[in-house]
């Protein structure tokens, strides 16, 4: 109606202006004409009977009521049958799942997911060595898990270039000073055979090819996170011209976001083709069995607290002038590192948790004093004095050195082989916990997601740091409740991370599929959600009663009033 009135008014104004311009002195006549037109429009509008308007409105409301009534009554039926169960469950349990109590040992939703990295039939087979575009040499960089990412990406790059991959060369010159070769750590024959359909892999460039080359292999370093297009534009022409190309310092040199088939290939390499040698695998499994013989369930803690790692972080850990001097001297090794504020880094969540803080976090989450811990670590800054608070909180404290004595001696000179043993035990543990966000933490987090979403706890360092600094100002129950609140979303639940967020090695979303849910499983899931809903409502009502002061009413013997949605509004379920 408002639009119609505005349009009519504009029309009359336009007519008035035109008449005034055309007739000049005939102003009185024009005014009478305009007035007549205005009365005409007004009389025409009054001719519409109000009964007709009311009838139309009632008819429209009836139609809307009829439609929405049918939709509302059948919404759940349509949702369950026309929408995928996974989508339906997300719509139904979005809030409840975030707030229901968490089983600290195992996610109740892990059984609905599984790893899926099989080759599709349409994915072409690898080119033979003879018909490939040349030979690709890879020099990996860093420690065991950093090199693992490089090896995984090297296979994918070879596929992109249609090249024959030579078994990668491991880093012998980094901080770890380990001269182990690929065949000393990984089962090289299994690596070659399991990937035969994806990429042709050889142990070395044939002598005939090397003798026929006029120049030595071309060596180059590609930028970090390079796209497939970069390799095709910049590396492939050189490979075609020189026949052999070596890529150096190869770690994180391939883009995170790739075609789905290439992402699945990454998973086939990382989780199936890279198998440890028999001696490493056997000793790692022995340690797992020894932990299981002492306890049905155990936690593996990856504790990065080496002096060089702490110096690199630029954080302060409470060791006074001695710590500042020692870590400051180590930090001088990296000339390009900027000056950092230790307090600022801690507030930003960039500082790894201390062993004591890890222990406090685990106890606050609900792990009992008699829980068995396997601690995977290198040299701990401060030694036993630093570890003592964690041992006090968890007396059942074990390391590979404690579980294996003579059996460990052949590996003691090789840091990468020792790291491989820790990797196996951490992978097989019921719960994996890390105090940092380094390469091993990311690699194992991704593997455990792929292998069935085994419980993996990452500390929410940004929020926990402030809580640890204020822990002496609150009682234990309050501290524990706040830790649980901080760790929501950091407990390794299936839907915690969004696809594409973080490193693919940490969350291999393209390789994780949701299992079809049977009717029985659907009922079981709904049962859990209904219980969680009841728990959530009870908790909200309890907090609302406290807010209204109903404890006083009970003492006076007054009848309780029912809690309404207005009472619940604004109540924090998990206060900070």
C-alpha positions as CSV (number, residue, x, y, z in Angstrom):
1,X,0.0,0.0,0.0
2,X,2.9,2.4,0.9
3,X,4.5,1.8,-2.5
4,X,1.2,2.4,-4.3
5,X,0.7,5.7,-2.5
6,X,4.2,6.9,-3.2
7,X,3.8,6.0,-6.9
8,X,0.4,7.9,-7.1
9,X,1.9,11.0,-5.3
10,X,4.8,11.1,-7.7
11,X,2.5,10.8,-10.7
12,X,0.3,13.8,-9.5
13,X,3.4,15.9,-8.8
14,X,4.7,15.2,-12.3
15,X,1.3,16.2,-13.9
16,X,1.2,19.3,-11.8
17,X,4.7,20.4,-12.9
18,X,4.0,19.8,-16.5
19,X,0.7,21.7,-16.5
20,X,2.3,24.6,-14.7
21,X,5.0,24.9,-17.3
22,X,2.7,24.6,-20.3
23,X,-0.1,26.9,-19.3
24,X,1.6,29.6,-17.3
25,X,-1.2,32.1,-16.4
26,X,-3.9,29.4,-16.2
27,X,-2.8,28.5,-12.8
28,X,-6.2,28.6,-11.1
29,X,-7.7,26.2,-13.7
30,X,-4.8,23.8,-13.3
31,X,-5.0,23.9,-9.5
32,X,-8.7,22.9,-9.8
33,X,-7.8,20.1,-12.2
34,X,-5.2,18.7,-9.9
35,X,-7.5,18.9,-6.9
36,X,-10.1,17.0,-8.9
37,X,-7.7,14.3,-9.9
38,X,-6.5,13.9,-6.2
39,X,-10.2,13.5,-5.1
40,X,-10.7,11.0,-7.8
41,X,-7.8,8.8,-6.7
42,X,-8.9,9.1,-3.1
43,X,-12.5,8.2,-3.9
44,X,-11.3,5.2,-6.0
45,X,-9.2,3.9,-3.1
46,X,-12.2,4.2,-0.7
47,X,-14.3,2.1,-3.0
48,X,-12.3,-1.1,-2.0
49,X,-14.4,-2.7,0.7
50,X,-12.6,-3.5,4.0
51,X,-14.4,-6.9,4.1
52,X,-12.7,-8.0,0.9
53,X,-9.2,-7.0,2.3
54,X,-9.8,-8.9,5.5
55,X,-11.1,-11.9,3.7
56,X,-8.0,-12.0,1.5
57,X,-5.7,-11.7,4.5
58,X,-7.5,-14.5,6.3
59,X,-7.3,-16.7,3.2
60,X,-3.6,-16.1,2.9
61,X,-3.0,-16.9,6.6
62,X,-5.0,-20.1,6.2
63,X,-2.8,-21.2,3.3
64,X,0.4,-20.4,5.3
65,X,-0.9,-22.2,8.4
66,X,-1.9,-25.3,6.3
67,X,1.5,-25.5,4.6
68,X,3.6,-24.9,7.7
69,X,1.6,-27.4,9.7
70,X,2.3,-30.2,7.2
71,X,5.9,-29.2,7.0
72,X,6.4,-29.0,10.8
73,X,4.7,-32.3,11.4
74,X,6.7,-34.2,8.8
75,X,10.0,-32.4,9.1
76,X,11.8,-35.1,11.0
77,X,10.4,-37.8,8.6
78,X,11.7,-35.9,5.6
79,X,15.0,-35.1,7.3
80,X,15.7,-38.8,8.1
81,X,14.8,-40.1,4.7
82,X,15.7,-37.4,2.2
83,X,18.8,-36.0,3.8
84,X,22.0,-38.0,4.3
85,X,22.3,-39.5,7.8
86,X,25.5,-37.6,8.4
87,X,23.9,-34.2,7.5
88,X,20.9,-35.1,9.6
89,X,23.0,-35.9,12.6
90,X,24.9,-32.7,12.2
91,X,21.7,-30.7,12.2
92,X,20.4,-32.5,15.3
93,X,23.4,-32.8,17.5
94,X,25.4,-29.7,16.7
95,X,25.0,-28.0,20.1
96,X,24.6,-31.2,22.1
97,X,27.7,-32.9,20.8
98,X,29.8,-29.8,21.7
99,X,28.6,-29.8,25.3
100,X,28.1,-33.4,26.3
101,X,30.6,-35.1,28.6
102,X,33.6,-36.5,26.7
103,X,35.0,-40.0,27.2
104,X,38.7,-39.2,27.8
105,X,39.9,-42.5,26.5
106,X,37.9,-42.9,23.3
107,X,35.6,-40.9,21.1
108,X,32.1,-42.4,20.9
109,X,31.9,-41.2,17.3
110,X,35.1,-42.8,16.0
111,X,33.4,-46.0,14.9
112,X,31.5,-44.0,12.3
113,X,34.7,-43.1,10.3
114,X,37.4,-45.0,8.5
115,X,40.4,-44.4,6.3
116,X,39.8,-44.6,2.6
117,X,42.7,-44.0,0.2
118,X,42.1,-46.7,-2.5
119,X,43.0,-46.0,-6.1
120,X,40.0,-45.4,-8.3
121,X,39.8,-47.4,-11.5
122,X,39.9,-44.3,-13.7
123,X,43.2,-43.2,-12.1
124,X,45.8,-44.1,-14.8
125,X,48.7,-46.5,-14.0
126,X,52.2,-45.2,-13.6
127,X,54.4,-44.9,-16.7
128,X,57.2,-47.5,-17.1
129,X,60.8,-46.5,-16.4
130,X,61.5,-46.5,-20.1
131,X,58.6,-44.2,-21.1
132,X,58.9,-41.8,-18.2
133,X,60.1,-38.2,-18.6
134,X,63.3,-38.9,-16.6
135,X,64.7,-39.6,-13.2
136,X,63.8,-37.6,-10.1
137,X,66.3,-37.5,-7.2
138,X,65.2,-36.3,-3.8
139,X,67.3,-35.1,-0.9
140,X,65.0,-35.1,2.2
141,X,65.7,-32.6,5.1
142,X,65.3,-32.6,8.9
143,X,64.5,-35.3,11.4
144,X,62.6,-38.5,10.8
145,X,59.1,-37.0,10.6
146,X,60.1,-34.0,8.6
147,X,61.8,-36.3,6.2
148,X,58.6,-38.5,6.1
149,X,56.6,-35.5,4.8
150,X,59.3,-35.0,2.1
151,X,59.2,-38.6,1.0
152,X,55.4,-38.6,0.8
153,X,55.4,-35.4,-1.3
154,X,58.3,-36.7,-3.5
155,X,56.1,-39.6,-4.7
156,X,53.3,-37.2,-5.6
157,X,55.7,-34.9,-7.4
158,X,57.1,-37.8,-9.4
159,X,53.6,-38.6,-10.4
160,X,52.9,-35.0,-11.5
161,X,56.0,-35.0,-13.6
162,X,55.5,-38.5,-15.0
163,X,59.0,-39.2,-13.7
164,X,60.8,-42.3,-12.4
165,X,61.5,-41.7,-8.7
166,X,64.8,-42.8,-7.2
167,X,64.5,-43.9,-3.6
168,X,65.0,-40.7,-1.6
169,X,68.2,-39.8,0.1
170,X,67.9,-39.0,3.8
171,X,69.5,-36.0,5.6
172,X,72.8,-36.9,7.3
173,X,73.9,-33.3,8.1
174,X,71.1,-31.7,10.2
175,X,71.1,-31.3,14.0
176,X,70.3,-35.0,14.5
177,X,73.6,-36.1,12.9
178,X,72.1,-39.5,11.9
179,X,73.8,-41.2,8.9
180,X,71.0,-43.8,8.5
181,X,69.9,-44.4,4.9
182,X,66.4,-45.0,3.7
183,X,66.9,-48.8,3.8
184,X,68.0,-48.6,7.4
185,X,64.7,-47.2,8.5
186,X,62.1,-48.1,6.0
187,X,61.3,-51.4,4.2
188,X,62.5,-50.3,0.7
189,X,61.2,-53.3,-1.2
190,X,57.7,-52.9,0.3
191,X,57.9,-49.1,-0.5
192,X,58.7,-49.8,-4.2
193,X,56.2,-52.7,-4.7
194,X,53.2,-51.1,-2.9
195,X,53.4,-48.0,-5.0
196,X,54.1,-49.7,-8.4
197,X,50.7,-48.7,-9.8
198,X,51.1,-45.1,-8.8
199,X,54.8,-44.3,-9.6
200,X,57.8,-46.3,-10.9
201,X,60.5,-46.3,-8.2
202,X,64.0,-47.5,-8.6
203,X,66.9,-47.8,-6.1
204,X,69.3,-45.8,-8.2
205,X,69.8,-44.3,-11.6
206,X,71.0,-47.0,-14.1
207,X,74.7,-46.8,-14.9
208,X,74.0,-46.8,-18.6
209,X,72.0,-43.6,-18.1
210,X,74.6,-41.9,-16.0
211,X,77.4,-42.7,-18.5
212,X,75.3,-41.3,-21.4
213,X,74.8,-37.9,-19.6
214,X,77.0,-35.1,-20.8
215,X,76.6,-33.2,-17.4
216,X,76.0,-34.3,-13.9
217,X,72.3,-34.3,-12.6
218,X,70.9,-30.8,-12.5
219,X,70.4,-29.7,-8.8
220,X,67.7,-27.2,-7.7
221,X,65.6,-26.2,-4.8
222,X,61.9,-25.4,-5.3
223,X,60.0,-22.9,-3.1
224,X,58.0,-24.2,-0.2
225,X,54.4,-25.1,-0.9
226,X,54.9,-25.1,-4.7
227,X,51.8,-25.9,-6.8
228,X,51.7,-28.7,-9.4
229,X,51.7,-26.0,-12.1
230,X,55.0,-24.8,-10.8
231,X,56.6,-28.2,-11.2
232,X,55.2,-28.5,-14.7
233,X,56.3,-25.1,-15.7
234,X,59.7,-24.9,-14.0
235,X,61.0,-28.4,-13.3
236,X,59.6,-30.5,-16.2
237,X,61.4,-28.6,-19.0
238,X,64.7,-29.1,-17.2
239,X,63.9,-32.8,-16.5
240,X,63.2,-33.4,-20.2
241,X,66.4,-31.6,-21.2
242,X,68.7,-33.1,-18.6
243,X,67.0,-36.5,-18.0
244,X,68.0,-36.4,-14.2
245,X,67.1,-33.7,-11.8
246,X,67.8,-33.6,-8.0
247,X,65.6,-31.5,-5.7
248,X,67.4,-30.6,-2.4
249,X,66.1,-29.7,1.0
250,X,62.9,-31.3,0.1
251,X,60.5,-30.8,3.0
252,X,57.0,-29.2,2.6
253,X,57.8,-28.3,-1.0
254,X,54.4,-29.3,-2.3
255,X,51.2,-27.3,-1.9
256,X,48.8,-28.4,0.8
257,X,45.7,-28.3,-1.4
258,X,45.8,-30.8,-4.3
259,X,43.5,-32.8,-6.5
260,X,41.6,-35.4,-4.5
261,X,43.4,-38.3,-6.3
262,X,46.8,-36.9,-5.5
263,X,45.7,-36.4,-1.8
264,X,44.7,-40.0,-1.6
265,X,48.1,-40.9,-3.1
266,X,49.7,-39.0,-0.2
267,X,47.8,-41.2,2.2
268,X,48.8,-44.4,0.4
269,X,52.4,-43.4,0.8
270,X,52.3,-42.2,4.3
271,X,50.1,-44.8,5.9
272,X,50.7,-47.9,3.8
273,X,54.0,-47.7,1.8
274,X,56.3,-46.3,4.5
275,X,56.7,-49.3,6.7
276,X,59.6,-49.5,9.2
277,X,62.3,-52.2,8.8
278,X,61.7,-55.5,10.7
279,X,64.2,-54.8,13.6
280,X,62.6,-51.4,14.3
281,X,59.0,-52.7,14.0
282,X,59.7,-55.8,16.2
283,X,61.2,-53.7,19.0
284,X,58.5,-51.1,18.8
285,X,55.8,-53.8,19.1
286,X,57.6,-55.4,22.1
287,X,57.5,-52.1,24.0
288,X,53.8,-51.8,23.2
289,X,53.2,-55.4,24.6
290,X,55.2,-54.6,27.7
291,X,53.0,-51.5,28.4
292,X,49.9,-53.5,27.8
293,X,51.1,-56.2,30.2
294,X,51.1,-53.6,33.0
295,X,47.9,-51.8,32.1
296,X,44.9,-52.4,29.9
297,X,45.2,-48.8,28.6
298,X,48.0,-46.3,28.5
299,X,48.8,-42.8,27.4
300,X,51.8,-41.9,25.2
301,X,53.2,-38.4,25.7
302,X,55.4,-36.8,23.0
303,X,57.5,-34.4,25.1
304,X,59.5,-31.9,23.1
305,X,61.7,-30.2,25.7
306,X,65.1,-30.3,24.2
307,X,67.5,-27.3,24.8
308,X,67.6,-26.3,21.1
309,X,63.9,-26.5,20.7
310,X,63.3,-24.3,23.8
311,X,66.0,-21.8,22.6
312,X,64.3,-21.6,19.1
313,X,60.9,-20.9,20.7
314,X,62.2,-17.8,22.4
315,X,60.1,-18.6,25.5
316,X,61.0,-18.5,29.2
317,X,60.3,-21.5,31.5
318,X,61.2,-20.2,35.0
319,X,64.8,-21.2,35.2
320,X,66.1,-17.7,36.1
321,X,69.3,-16.1,34.8
322,X,70.9,-19.6,34.2
323,X,68.2,-20.6,31.8
324,X,68.2,-17.2,30.0
325,X,72.0,-17.4,29.5
326,X,72.1,-21.0,28.3
327,X,69.2,-20.8,25.9
328,X,70.4,-17.4,24.7
329,X,73.8,-18.9,23.7
330,X,72.1,-21.7,21.8
331,X,69.8,-19.2,20.1
332,X,72.8,-17.5,18.6
333,X,73.1,-20.4,16.2
334,X,70.3,-18.9,14.1
335,X,71.5,-15.5,13.0
336,X,68.2,-14.6,11.4
337,X,65.9,-15.2,14.4
338,X,64.1,-12.0,15.5
339,X,64.1,-10.8,19.1
340,X,60.9,-12.2,20.8
341,X,59.1,-11.3,24.0
342,X,58.8,-14.5,26.1
343,X,55.6,-13.2,27.7
344,X,54.1,-12.3,24.3
345,X,55.0,-15.7,22.9
346,X,53.4,-17.4,25.8
347,X,50.2,-15.4,25.5
348,X,50.0,-16.2,21.8
349,X,50.2,-20.0,22.7
350,X,53.6,-20.4,20.9
351,X,55.4,-21.9,23.9
352,X,55.4,-25.7,24.4
353,X,54.0,-26.9,27.7
354,X,56.4,-27.9,30.4
355,X,56.3,-31.6,31.7
356,X,54.6,-30.3,34.9
357,X,51.9,-28.4,32.8
358,X,51.3,-31.6,30.7
359,X,50.7,-33.5,33.9
360,X,48.4,-30.9,35.4
361,X,46.4,-30.8,32.1
362,X,46.0,-34.6,32.1
363,X,44.9,-34.8,35.8
364,X,42.5,-32.0,35.3
365,X,40.9,-33.8,32.3
366,X,40.2,-36.8,34.5
367,X,43.1,-39.2,34.1
368,X,43.8,-40.9,37.4
369,X,47.1,-41.0,39.4
370,X,47.5,-44.7,38.5
371,X,47.4,-44.2,34.7
372,X,50.4,-45.6,32.9
373,X,52.4,-43.1,30.8
374,X,54.9,-43.8,28.0
375,X,57.0,-40.7,27.5
376,X,58.7,-40.3,24.1
377,X,61.4,-37.6,24.2
378,X,64.9,-36.7,23.4
379,X,67.2,-34.8,25.8
380,X,65.1,-33.0,28.4
381,X,66.4,-29.6,29.4
382,X,67.0,-29.7,33.1
383,X,67.0,-33.5,33.2
384,X,65.3,-35.4,36.0
385,X,64.6,-32.2,37.9
386,X,62.4,-31.0,35.1
387,X,60.6,-34.4,34.9
388,X,60.1,-34.9,38.6
389,X,56.7,-33.0,38.8
390,X,55.3,-35.2,36.0
391,X,56.5,-38.3,37.7
392,X,54.8,-37.2,41.0
393,X,51.5,-36.8,39.2
394,X,51.9,-40.1,37.3
395,X,54.2,-42.5,39.1
396,X,53.7,-45.2,36.4
397,X,56.1,-43.4,34.1
398,X,58.0,-45.3,31.4
399,X,60.4,-44.6,28.5
400,X,61.9,-46.8,25.9
401,X,65.2,-46.8,27.9
402,X,63.3,-48.2,30.9
403,X,61.4,-50.8,29.0
404,X,64.3,-52.1,26.8
405,X,67.9,-52.1,27.9
406,X,70.2,-54.5,25.9
407,X,67.7,-54.6,23.0
408,X,68.0,-50.8,22.6
409,X,71.8,-50.7,22.3
410,X,72.0,-51.3,18.5
411,X,69.9,-48.2,17.9
412,X,71.5,-45.8,20.4
413,X,73.7,-44.1,17.9
414,X,70.9,-43.4,15.5
415,X,68.4,-40.7,16.5
416,X,66.0,-41.4,13.6
417,X,65.8,-45.1,14.4
418,X,65.1,-44.2,18.1
419,X,62.4,-41.8,16.9
420,X,60.9,-44.6,14.8
421,X,60.6,-46.8,17.9
422,X,58.8,-44.0,19.8
423,X,56.6,-43.4,16.7
424,X,55.3,-47.0,16.9
425,X,54.5,-46.9,20.6
426,X,52.8,-43.5,20.3
427,X,50.7,-44.8,17.3
428,X,49.6,-47.9,19.2
429,X,48.7,-46.0,22.5
430,X,45.1,-45.5,23.6
431,X,45.6,-41.8,24.0
432,X,48.3,-39.7,22.4
433,X,49.3,-36.4,24.0
434,X,51.7,-33.8,22.8
435,X,53.1,-30.6,24.4
436,X,53.9,-29.0,21.0
437,X,52.8,-28.7,17.4
438,X,55.9,-30.1,15.8
439,X,56.3,-32.5,12.9
440,X,55.9,-35.8,14.9
441,X,52.8,-34.3,16.6
442,X,51.2,-33.5,13.2
443,X,52.2,-36.7,11.5
444,X,50.8,-38.9,14.3
445,X,47.7,-36.8,14.7
446,X,46.9,-37.4,11.0
447,X,47.7,-41.1,11.1
448,X,45.6,-41.6,14.2
449,X,42.6,-39.9,12.5
450,X,43.1,-42.0,9.4
451,X,43.3,-45.2,11.5
452,X,40.0,-44.7,13.3
453,X,40.2,-41.4,15.2
454,X,42.0,-42.7,18.1
455,X,42.0,-40.2,21.0
456,X,44.7,-37.5,20.3
457,X,44.9,-34.5,22.7
458,X,46.5,-31.3,21.6
459,X,46.9,-28.6,24.3
460,X,45.1,-25.4,23.6
461,X,48.2,-23.5,24.6
462,X,46.9,-20.0,24.0
463,X,44.1,-20.4,26.6
464,X,45.9,-22.8,28.9
465,X,48.9,-20.5,29.4
466,X,46.8,-17.9,31.1
467,X,45.1,-20.5,33.2
468,X,48.4,-22.0,34.4
469,X,49.7,-18.6,35.4
470,X,46.5,-18.1,37.5
471,X,46.3,-21.6,38.9
472,X,47.3,-20.6,42.5
473,X,44.4,-18.2,42.7
474,X,41.7,-21.0,42.5
475,X,40.9,-24.3,44.0
476,X,41.5,-27.6,42.2
477,X,37.9,-28.2,41.2
478,X,37.7,-24.8,39.5
479,X,41.0,-25.3,37.8
480,X,40.0,-28.7,36.5
481,X,36.6,-27.3,35.2
482,X,38.4,-24.5,33.4
483,X,40.9,-26.9,31.8
484,X,38.1,-29.1,30.5
485,X,36.5,-26.0,29.0
486,X,39.8,-24.9,27.4
487,X,40.3,-28.3,25.8
488,X,36.9,-28.4,24.0
489,X,37.8,-28.8,20.4
490,X,41.3,-30.1,21.1
491,X,40.5,-33.7,22.1
492,X,40.7,-35.4,18.7
493,X,37.0,-35.7,18.0
494,X,36.1,-36.5,14.3
495,X,34.5,-33.1,13.5
496,X,36.9,-30.8,15.4
497,X,38.9,-29.5,12.4
498,X,37.4,-28.1,9.1
499,X,38.6,-29.7,5.9
500,X,41.5,-27.7,4.4
501,X,42.5,-26.2,7.7
502,X,46.1,-26.9,8.8
503,X,48.6,-29.2,7.2
504,X,47.1,-32.1,5.2
505,X,49.5,-34.5,7.0
506,X,47.7,-33.4,10.2
507,X,44.2,-33.8,8.9
508,X,44.0,-36.0,5.8
509,X,40.4,-35.1,5.1
510,X,40.3,-36.5,1.5
511,X,41.2,-39.9,3.0
512,X,38.6,-40.1,5.8
513,X,35.2,-41.4,4.9
514,X,32.0,-41.7,7.0
515,X,30.7,-45.2,7.3
516,X,27.1,-45.9,6.2
517,X,25.0,-45.8,9.4
518,X,22.6,-48.8,9.9
519,X,19.2,-48.4,11.5
520,X,20.5,-50.0,14.7
521,X,23.6,-47.7,14.8
522,X,21.3,-44.8,14.1
523,X,19.1,-45.6,17.1
524,X,22.3,-46.1,19.2
525,X,23.6,-42.7,18.1
526,X,20.2,-41.1,18.8
527,X,20.1,-42.7,22.2
528,X,23.5,-41.2,23.1
529,X,22.3,-37.8,21.8
530,X,19.1,-38.0,23.8
531,X,21.1,-38.8,27.0
532,X,23.4,-35.9,26.2
533,X,20.5,-33.6,25.6
534,X,19.0,-34.6,29.0
535,X,22.3,-34.0,30.7
536,X,22.7,-30.6,29.0
537,X,19.2,-29.5,30.0
538,X,19.6,-30.7,33.6
539,X,22.9,-28.7,33.8
540,X,21.3,-25.6,32.4
541,X,18.4,-25.9,34.8
542,X,20.7,-26.4,37.7
543,X,22.6,-23.2,36.8
544,X,19.4,-21.3,36.2
545,X,18.2,-22.3,39.7
546,X,21.4,-21.0,41.2
547,X,21.0,-17.8,39.2
548,X,17.5,-17.3,40.6
549,X,18.6,-18.2,44.2
550,X,16.2,-21.1,44.6
551,X,18.3,-22.6,47.2
552,X,16.9,-20.0,49.6
553,X,13.3,-20.9,48.5
554,X,13.9,-24.6,49.4
555,X,15.1,-23.6,52.9
556,X,11.9,-21.7,53.5
557,X,9.8,-24.6,52.3
558,X,8.3,-22.7,49.3
559,X,7.2,-24.5,46.2
560,X,9.6,-24.4,43.3
561,X,8.6,-22.6,40.1
562,X,9.3,-24.3,36.8
563,X,12.4,-23.1,35.0
564,X,11.6,-21.4,31.8
565,X,13.6,-20.7,28.7
566,X,13.9,-17.1,29.8
567,X,15.6,-18.2,33.0
568,X,18.1,-20.4,31.1
569,X,18.9,-17.6,28.6
570,X,22.4,-16.2,29.3
571,X,23.6,-19.0,31.5
572,X,27.1,-20.1,30.7
573,X,27.4,-23.9,30.5
574,X,31.2,-23.9,30.4
575,X,32.3,-20.6,32.0
576,X,35.9,-19.5,31.5
